[in-house]
Amino acid sequence: MKATARFLAAAGVLALLATTPPAEAAAPMLLPDLRQAPVACPGGWRGDPKDCKAWDVCMVGDANAPSAPCVTSGDIKAVRLRFTTSEENIGDGPLLFYAHRTSTLFPTMSVRQAFQNGVHGPIPDSYQTAQKASGTTAYYEPAPAHVHWHLLNFEHFQLRTLNGSAVVSDRKNGFCLGDRYDVPDKASLEHRVHEGEEPEAKLHEFLIYNMCGHQQPDATDVTEGISVGSGDDYRYDVDFQWLDITSVASGVYDVVNTVNPDRTLIEKNYDNDSSSIAVSIQWPGGAKAAPAQITAPPEVRLLRSCPGSGTCPQ
């Protein structure tokens, strides 16, 4: 299906959301629960996390290019540890954001978080009806791999020493959220989305194809989110899905991914917002650090995977 057709179909679905009687407005708001999926695993991975292969080590000739191709020779300027990250909603209600700006003169949009009112109850259908101002913003990313609107500060990742000190932090600048895959334990979730005419099912139909204002830099409204039982993943070969390890000394480190790092987004549980892996980084020849002229990458081995934890001890 072409991008424009998907966008029009999704927009039609979203327009049907707020159709429930006013009597239901007093129902309790259903909160999402964000879970950081295992680091370096494909979205929806169902096997042992330590067997995941969605990561690599990439030498590049241009340290300033976020999507520079990996090379094996030449003038190496940087070495990147690339890995897939995924976030999942296993809560009671959808994770839903409406971004808005009053004029195209403003480069960013303010963002509000919306909540479903009761089981199968109404879901706000606009920025104006969303219940909570968010501590984040959205901006349009013009890079060829994106050309859509990004939600800022949704997730961050770091390389840390085993005592928790940050060595390298990410340069990731934003995310376009949608229902990209089913979570492995979807069948066990009480509030998972079912097919039907319920508001959450209609929202799910929209979010499956959500493109976050694709090729619409002049948009004044954008919708993003993740339904209960769905997840959103970013592959390791996407812009900024890496940590620069060029200046990292040989040793063992934790790679830590955290969704909702500043807790500016409301969810029912914050205890599962981080996942980590332990990796061994060893420069060639037993060197303590990278040579002045890099000709080969360090050997990186995944030692352990620790889903649901911000540390990955032995």
Secondary structure, 3 states (H helix, E strand, C coil): CCHHHHHHHHHHHHCCCCCCCHHHHHCCEECCCEEECCCCCCCCCCCCHHHCCCEEEEEECCCCCCCCCCCCCCCCCEEEEEECEEEEECCCCCEEEEEECCCCCCCEEEEEEECEECCCCCCCCCCCCCCEEEEEEEEEECCCCCCEEEECCCEEEEEECCCCCEEEECCCCCECCCCCEECCCHHHCCCCCCCCCCHHHHHHHHHHCCCCCCCCCCCCEEEEEECCCEEEEECCCCCCCEEECCCCCCEEEEEEEEECCCCCCCCCCCCCCEEEEEEEEECHHHCCCCCCCCCCCCEEEEEEEECCCCCCCC
